[in-house]
Amino acid sequence: MTSRTDLFHLRAEALADEDLLRTTADDLDTYDDTYDGEQFDREERAALRRVAGLSTELEDITEVEYRQLRLERVVLAAVWTDGTAEDADNSLRELAALAETAGSTVLAGVVQRRSKPDTSTYLGSGKAEELRDIVISEGADTVICDTELTPSQRRALEDVVKVKVIDRTALILDIFAQHAKSKEGKAQVELAQLQYLLPRLRGWGESMSRQAGGQAAGGQGMGSRGPGETKIELDRRRINQRMAKLRREIKEMKTGRDTKRASRKAHAVPSVAIAGYTNAGKSSLLNRLTGAGVLVENQLFATLDPTVRRAETPDGQLYTLADTVGFVRQLPTQLIEAFRSTLEEVADADLVLHVVDGSHPDPEGQISAVRAVLADVDAADVKEVIVVNKADAADREVLDRLLRHEKHCIVVSARTGRGIAELRDLIADELPRPTIDVDVLLPYERGDLVSRLHDEGEVLGSEHTSDGTRVQARVHPDLAAELTAYPA
């Protein structure tokens, strides 16, 4: 006799076939006579759907080697509320990549079709029990959910599946904690982690002494009063104190960053920021354009600490190029707030190179997610160029579609060098140019001004006279003001 669990697995595997995602004519005769257009049949709505191709379980390895290499074993769970089945699968595959980056082995992934997540157990009580069966059969020790869970949802789901449950936000925070290297990056990540942890503190038993006495203490009177602060309240106070200290430290670090940025602006050095989805190839592009030699890895959030390098256009104009932290769908709000000072590099830039992974299944979704974050940090009005990277691995139809839909768009490959020369020319065309024409006679002792004219402006002509150097140039307003004392 076939068990309920076996039937569930058979049904879940059948639903992984994309040909069965929509109701067919035969289904109408079997299930519902009131079918009125494109809709999901009842049985599909009620079933968890296993997503194929997510397992990263080690194979062909001895037991001793396996024990040495064994990583945290996870099962992924998601609630599909809107969009297509392909969108739901892409989101779960991205969660699998995040889980692997954090250092785990993905065993399986399940998607539950619901109009909205269950307020109690996220998946619903029945489906949570079925998830428990999968966890037992796969031998998993962790469940990762694809959206942020409320504290009560996490506790209720843990009570059912009997293993650790974390959500997408906690997973991303864990990756950031592993990859942060600079003092500022570590402080920003710790602040975000504490903001996430604060509403999720728990305490049990005698560690939670009560603030009560007299009749309020159950009539026990003297000797029954607690120390005045529960353990969980003590934890909350310490966390709030630590968060306040971290905010002060980040603010002090921001002052140094602002000083460097103000110095570049004072010398009229244009700035270009590289922004985009995580693992889109931003650091590779920075290395191609400047030879920066920064870390490049095929994993999510390899870059957390911003890198600023000096670069030069083909016609000799200097500018700065800043590599920034990557974005992702549903980027935790705690991280956006904590990394605000870093993301200001983008908001204050003269040009944003928005790097997109052309080989990704949903590049348009990446573009939308990044633009949403840029709007949060007041960078939506900065001039933007879409740089479609990884052209060597992308589908030609996808590249053509992006070129048609995006107004300012260029296709490159940071790995092979394709399109890099054209990108350099495009940056040169888009950078702000000097706008004020000047004709000045500079004494020979003011060679510093002659040098600044060559570095910051466009020298149209010059000649050496007995009184000094006469220069015709086009400059920025700040330098033009300094040159008013030396008319030709």
Number of C-alpha atoms within 10 A of each C-alpha: 4 6 7 10 13 11 10 17 17 11 17 19 14 15 19 19 13 10 10 12 16 15 18 13 9 8 14 13 11 8 13 11 9 8 15 7 7 9 10 14 17 11 10 19 15 13 20 30 25 23 23 14 11 21 15 15 13 13 7 6 10 8 9 9 9 13 10 8 10 13 15 14 21 28 26 28 27 25 22 23 13 12 8 11 16 12 15 20 21 16 17 24 18 15 27 26 17 20 25 19 20 21 15 19 22 27 21 24 28 23 23 23 21 19 11 12 19 13 13 15 22 25 26 15 15 13 16 21 15 20 23 20 16 21 23 14 10 14 13 20 16 21 26 23 26 24 18 16 21 15 13 14 19 20 17 18 26 19 14 16 21 15 17 16 23 21 20 20 22 20 20 24 20 18 20 25 20 16 18 20 13 12 12 21 21 19 21 27 25 21 25 23 22 17 18 18 15 14 11 13 12 12 12 9 6 9 10 16 16 16 14 16 17 13 10 11 15 10 10 12 13 10 8 15 16 14 11 13 14 17 18 16 14 13 16 17 13 12 17 15 11 15 19 12 14 20 15 12 15 20 14 12 14 17 12 11 15 14 11 12 16 12 11 15 14 11 14 23 19 19 26 27 27 27 30 30 26 24 22 28 25 29 28 22 25 23 17 17 21 14 13 18 11 13 10 15 13 11 15 24 22 21 24 21 19 17 17 17 17 15 20 16 16 12 8 12 18 18 21 18 26 22 27 24 21 23 25 20 17 15 18 18 15 19 21 19 16 22 23 17 21 21 23 19 26 26 21 17 20 20 22 27 25 22 30 27 26 26 19 17 15 15 19 17 14 22 19 13 18 23 17 17 21 22 12 15 17 14 21 16 9 15 15 20 21 21 28 26 28 24 22 17 12 17 14 12 9 18 18 11 11 19 17 11 10 12 11 13 19 20 23 22 23 22 14 12 15 16 16 18 12 13 19 15 13 16 19 19 11 14 17 15 17 17 14 13 17 19 18 20 22 23 16 15 9 11 13 10 16 19 11 14 21 15 16 21 22 19 17 13 10 15 10 12 12 7 10 17 18 20 20 18 21 21 24 19 14 12 21 20 10 10 18 12 11 12 11 14
